[in-house]
Amino acid sequence: MNQENEDKYFLSDDCGTSTEIEKGRYENLCLNNQIVLFHLLFEDQYQICKYNFMEYWQTIFKVSEAIRLDCTHDRKNMTLPSLEINQRILNILTSIKSYEEHIKYKVSKLWGNSSEQIKKYEEIDSSLYDEFFSYRFLKRLRNYVQHRDLPVKCVRYPIMSVGFEPRQIAFTVTPVMYKKYLLEFDSWSEVKKDIEDQDNEIDSNLIIEEAFRVFTTLHSKYRNYLSEMLKQAHCAIIELYESGEGRRKDVLYLVKRRCDNVIEHQWIQYDNIEIIKELIEKCPKVEGINFSTAQPEKYIKDISKVMSYIRLANMKKEQQE
């Protein structure tokens, strides 16, 4: 190759400083920068999923408060909330799918389709899939929603007495999925048997609460697996900025040139590392997450049904009077 056409590698900044560096160092810095960018995406995607889970519970609380304050008993006002609850469930399903596809694509680009890194993600995901019905169900529910119907068909409003004297009344919301409607869909795969084993009315609150814990466990375990590689990449970028090779701490570029043409260009953002730290601090500790299925599930379902029947009986009595 003509010496004039050889590729050259530079570390540059916005102040006009440009230092030629060796090819090996350039490639190493590019890889570490891409790993940091992947880590940022990894944490961003988790936070999006977490926000969708949070919005589900905010909606449940909002609906229960509306019933408590407005005392609406007509069918329309008690049915319409199912639309918003279905919307929240769809957002959760979409964000989990997006998380999975983004992470697997980026890991494959960084380390290869057959790499240990992609195999480890699939191993953790598969283990949780096998262990928890809620996780299996949500993954398959997305197909049901795409090709069949919305999952929540009914919203129940159980009212129960809580605490010691003087007794207080707790208003709650139980979104219900009916087993018979779910089983009309023929593409559940191995999850069909799980659904057949459920009660006729499936409480979506129990599914969503456990699924969040499972999803957080997936994210935490995979971050722990990648921790050493992520740490090394962070250190490489931090050392680059602390070396003083650029005049500005916040803007450095990696540039590959051939003659006067720029062939490759990467922006190295120091702030990404600080943003990642803040995102990790927002993640809940797996062992600190409570979820409904840690309690006797049958007991919770029975209580919800009993209280629904009591409320219905009270409503009929009031109408007669």
KOLKOLGU-357655 format. One record per residue (C-alpha): residue in three letters; x, y, z; residue number from 1. Coordinates in steps of 0.05 Angstrom, whole numbers. Layout:
N
dogu_xx_yy_zz_fiti
ALA_X_Y_Z_NUM;
...
//
This chain:
321
dogu_xx_yy_zz_fiti
MET_0_0_0_1;
ASN_24_70_-18_2;
GLN_48_105_46_3;
GLU_4_165_30_4;
ASN_-57_119_30_5;
GLU_-41_86_97_6;
ASP_-92_94_152_7;
LYS_-72_141_209_8;
TYR_-103_145_278_9;
PHE_-113_207_320_10;
LEU_-139_229_388_11;
SER_-171_298_380_12;
ASP_-211_349_418_13;
ASP_-255_409_402_14;
CYS_-198_458_415_15;
GLY_-160_436_353_16;
THR_-111_390_389_17;
SER_-98_326_349_18;
THR_-47_274_369_19;
GLU_-29_215_325_20;
ILE_-32_148_363_21;
GLU_-15_76_346_22;
LYS_-66_31_313_23;
GLY_-67_-18_372_24;
ARG_-82_37_422_25;
TYR_-135_67_376_26;
GLU_-171_-1_370_27;
ASN_-167_-13_445_28;
LEU_-197_56_460_29;
CYS_-252_45_409_30;
LEU_-270_-22_440_31;
ASN_-271_7_511_32;
ASN_-313_66_488_33;
GLN_-363_19_455_34;
ILE_-367_-23_519_35;
VAL_-382_41_560_36;
LEU_-436_60_509_37;
PHE_-465_-10_514_38;
HIS_-466_-5_590_39;
LEU_-504_61_585_40;
LEU_-555_29_538_41;
PHE_-560_-31_585_42;
GLU_-578_12_645_43;
ASP_-623_58_604_44;
GLN_-664_-1_578_45;
TYR_-674_-28_648_46;
GLN_-697_40_674_47;
ILE_-749_45_618_48;
CYS_-776_-23_638_49;
LYS_-776_-3_711_50;
TYR_-815_61_696_51;
ASN_-868_20_659_52;
PHE_-876_-26_719_53;
MET_-881_35_764_54;
GLU_-935_66_720_55;
TYR_-975_2_725_56;
TRP_-977_8_801_57;
GLN_-991_82_797_58;
THR_-1051_67_754_59;
ILE_-1076_14_803_60;
PHE_-1070_64_860_61;
LYS_-1104_119_820_62;
VAL_-1163_74_802_63;
SER_-1171_49_874_64;
GLU_-1170_121_900_65;
ALA_-1221_143_847_66;
ILE_-1269_88_870_67;
ARG_-1258_106_943_68;
LEU_-1269_181_934_69;
ASP_-1323_181_880_70;
CYS_-1360_118_903_71;
THR_-1379_102_832_72;
HIS_-1418_37_825_73;
ASP_-1443_42_754_74;
ARG_-1416_-9_704_75;
LYS_-1385_42_656_76;
ASN_-1341_77_708_77;
MET_-1320_11_738_78;
THR_-1303_-20_671_79;
LEU_-1266_36_635_80;
PRO_-1203_31_679_81;
SER_-1188_-37_647_82;
LEU_-1168_1_584_83;
GLU_-1114_40_620_84;
ILE_-1091_-22_658_85;
ASN_-1085_-60_592_86;
GLN_-1045_-2_564_87;
ARG_-996_-7_623_88;
ILE_-989_-82_613_89;
LEU_-975_-72_539_90;
ASN_-921_-20_556_91;
ILE_-888_-71_602_92;
LEU_-889_-125_549_93;
THR_-860_-79_496_94;
SER_-805_-52_540_95;
ILE_-783_-122_562_96;
LYS_-779_-144_489_97;
SER_-740_-81_471_98;
TYR_-692_-93_529_99;
GLU_-679_-165_506_100;
GLU_-669_-148_433_101;
HIS_-624_-88_446_102;
ILE_-580_-125_495_103;
LYS_-572_-187_452_104;
TYR_-557_-146_390_105;
LYS_-505_-102_424_106;
VAL_-471_-160_459_107;
SER_-468_-198_393_108;
LYS_-437_-137_359_109;
LEU_-385_-128_414_110;
TRP_-365_-200_427_111;
GLY_-397_-243_372_112;
ASN_-459_-285_362_113;
SER_-427_-347_392_114;
SER_-390_-311_448_115;
GLU_-391_-331_521_116;
GLN_-424_-264_536_117;
ILE_-485_-279_494_118;
LYS_-489_-351_519_119;
LYS_-487_-325_591_120;
TYR_-545_-278_579_121;
GLU_-586_-334_548_122;
GLU_-568_-380_606_123;
ILE_-592_-331_659_124;
ASP_-654_-315_620_125;
SER_-671_-388_608_126;
SER_-661_-406_681_127;
LEU_-709_-352_704_128;
TYR_-758_-371_649_129;
ASP_-760_-443_673_130;
GLU_-766_-423_747_131;
PHE_-820_-370_746_132;
PHE_-889_-376_714_133;
SER_-898_-300_714_134;
TYR_-837_-290_671_135;
ARG_-856_-345_622_136;
PHE_-927_-319_619_137;
LEU_-908_-246_604_138;
LYS_-860_-267_549_139;
ARG_-915_-308_515_140;
LEU_-970_-257_531_141;
ARG_-940_-209_480_142;
ASN_-959_-257_424_143;
TYR_-1029_-264_452_144;
VAL_-1037_-188_453_145;
GLN_-1009_-181_382_146;
HIS_-1052_-235_351_147;
ARG_-1112_-247_395_148;
ASP_-1138_-198_447_149;
LEU_-1125_-153_506_150;
PRO_-1109_-192_570_151;
VAL_-1150_-158_625_152;
LYS_-1224_-169_615_153;
CYS_-1251_-148_683_154;
VAL_-1231_-104_741_155;
ARG_-1255_-124_810_156;
TYR_-1257_-76_869_157;
PRO_-1250_-115_934_158;
ILE_-1261_-76_998_159;
MET_-1233_-103_1063_160;
SER_-1229_-83_1135_161;
VAL_-1158_-73_1160_162;
GLY_-1121_-55_1224_163;
PHE_-1145_-56_1296_164;
GLU_-1203_-18_1326_165;
PRO_-1227_30_1302_166;
ARG_-1229_-12_1238_167;
GLN_-1211_21_1172_168;
ILE_-1234_3_1102_169;
ALA_-1182_-11_1047_170;
PHE_-1203_-2_974_171;
THR_-1163_-44_926_172;
VAL_-1164_-61_852_173;
THR_-1156_-131_822_174;
PRO_-1149_-134_746_175;
VAL_-1172_-202_722_176;
MET_-1151_-245_663_177;
TYR_-1197_-303_648_178;
LYS_-1165_-370_636_179;
LYS_-1218_-392_585_180;
TYR_-1203_-333_540_181;
LEU_-1128_-341_545_182;
LEU_-1133_-415_526_183;
GLU_-1171_-398_462_184;
PHE_-1103_-375_435_185;
ASP_-1065_-435_406_186;
SER_-993_-408_407_187;
TRP_-976_-411_481_188;
SER_-926_-467_471_189;
GLU_-905_-499_537_190;
VAL_-939_-443_577_191;
LYS_-1007_-471_559_192;
LYS_-1001_-525_612_193;
ASP_-983_-471_664_194;
ILE_-1045_-431_646_195;
GLU_-1089_-493_651_196;
ASP_-1064_-502_722_197;
GLN_-1086_-432_743_198;
ASP_-1152_-412_774_199;
ASN_-1207_-390_726_200;
GLU_-1192_-317_744_201;
ILE_-1118_-297_741_202;
ASP_-1099_-236_782_203;
SER_-1053_-194_739_204;
ASN_-1025_-158_801_205;
LEU_-993_-222_824_206;
ILE_-963_-234_755_207;
ILE_-936_-163_748_208;
GLU_-906_-159_817_209;
GLU_-868_-224_813_210;
ALA_-846_-210_741_211;
PHE_-814_-145_762_212;
ARG_-772_-181_814_213;
VAL_-752_-234_763_214;
PHE_-734_-182_711_215;
THR_-692_-142_761_216;
THR_-657_-207_779_217;
LEU_-640_-219_706_218;
HIS_-611_-149_699_219;
SER_-571_-153_764_220;
LYS_-542_-222_749_221;
TYR_-520_-203_679_222;
ARG_-489_-138_704_223;
ASN_-450_-178_756_224;
TYR_-426_-225_703_225;
LEU_-400_-168_659_226;
SER_-375_-127_718_227;
GLU_-300_-138_707_228;
MET_-304_-121_632_229;
LEU_-346_-60_647_230;
LYS_-299_-37_701_231;
GLN_-238_-43_656_232;
ALA_-272_-3_601_233;
HIS_-291_52_651_234;
CYS_-220_55_678_235;
ALA_-191_61_607_236;
ILE_-235_121_591_237;
ILE_-223_154_659_238;
GLU_-147_146_651_239;
LEU_-151_176_581_240;
TYR_-183_239_608_241;
GLU_-140_243_669_242;
SER_-77_238_626_243;
GLY_-89_308_601_244;
GLU_-80_290_527_245;
GLY_-139_334_509_246;
ARG_-148_406_531_247;
ARG_-221_396_549_248;
LYS_-245_342_597_249;
ASP_-314_332_567_250;
VAL_-300_325_492_251;
LEU_-250_277_461_252;
TYR_-253_242_393_253;
LEU_-221_181_362_254;
VAL_-209_192_288_255;
LYS_-185_146_233_256;
ARG_-160_181_171_257;
ARG_-139_159_101_258;
CYS_-106_215_64_259;
ASP_-150_275_80_260;
ASN_-213_234_90_261;
VAL_-244_214_157_262;
ILE_-259_139_154_263;
GLU_-282_129_226_264;
HIS_-301_177_281_265;
GLN_-321_164_354_266;
TRP_-340_214_407_267;
ILE_-315_194_477_268;
GLN_-361_225_530_269;
TYR_-333_226_600_270;
ASP_-402_243_627_271;
ASN_-428_174_606_272;
ILE_-392_142_664_273;
GLU_-424_189_715_274;
ILE_-492_178_684_275;
ILE_-483_102_689_276;
LYS_-466_108_763_277;
GLU_-530_148_776_278;
LEU_-572_98_737_279;
ILE_-543_40_777_280;
GLU_-559_76_842_281;
LYS_-633_79_820_282;
CYS_-637_4_812_283;
PRO_-671_-33_869_284;
LYS_-634_-87_907_285;
VAL_-661_-154_885_286;
GLU_-665_-181_956_287;
GLY_-703_-119_978_288;
ILE_-762_-127_930_289;
ASN_-826_-155_960_290;
PHE_-875_-189_914_291;
SER_-944_-217_925_292;
THR_-929_-289_908_293;
ALA_-884_-292_968_294;
GLN_-949_-296_1006_295;
PRO_-998_-354_1001_296;
GLU_-1027_-340_932_297;
LYS_-1091_-380_941_298;
TYR_-1106_-342_1005_299;
ILE_-1099_-275_970_300;
LYS_-1144_-297_914_301;
ASP_-1197_-325_961_302;
ILE_-1198_-260_1002_303;
SER_-1205_-218_939_304;
LYS_-1264_-260_915_305;
VAL_-1299_-260_982_306;
MET_-1293_-184_989_307;
SER_-1319_-175_918_308;
TYR_-1380_-216_934_309;
ILE_-1391_-176_999_310;
ARG_-1388_-111_962_311;
LEU_-1436_-135_908_312;
ALA_-1485_-158_961_313;
ASN_-1481_-90_995_314;
MET_-1493_-53_930_315;
LYS_-1555_-95_915_316;
LYS_-1581_-83_986_317;
GLU_-1571_-7_978_318;
GLN_-1609_-8_912_319;
GLN_-1667_-45_943_320;
GLU_-1671_4_1001_321;
//
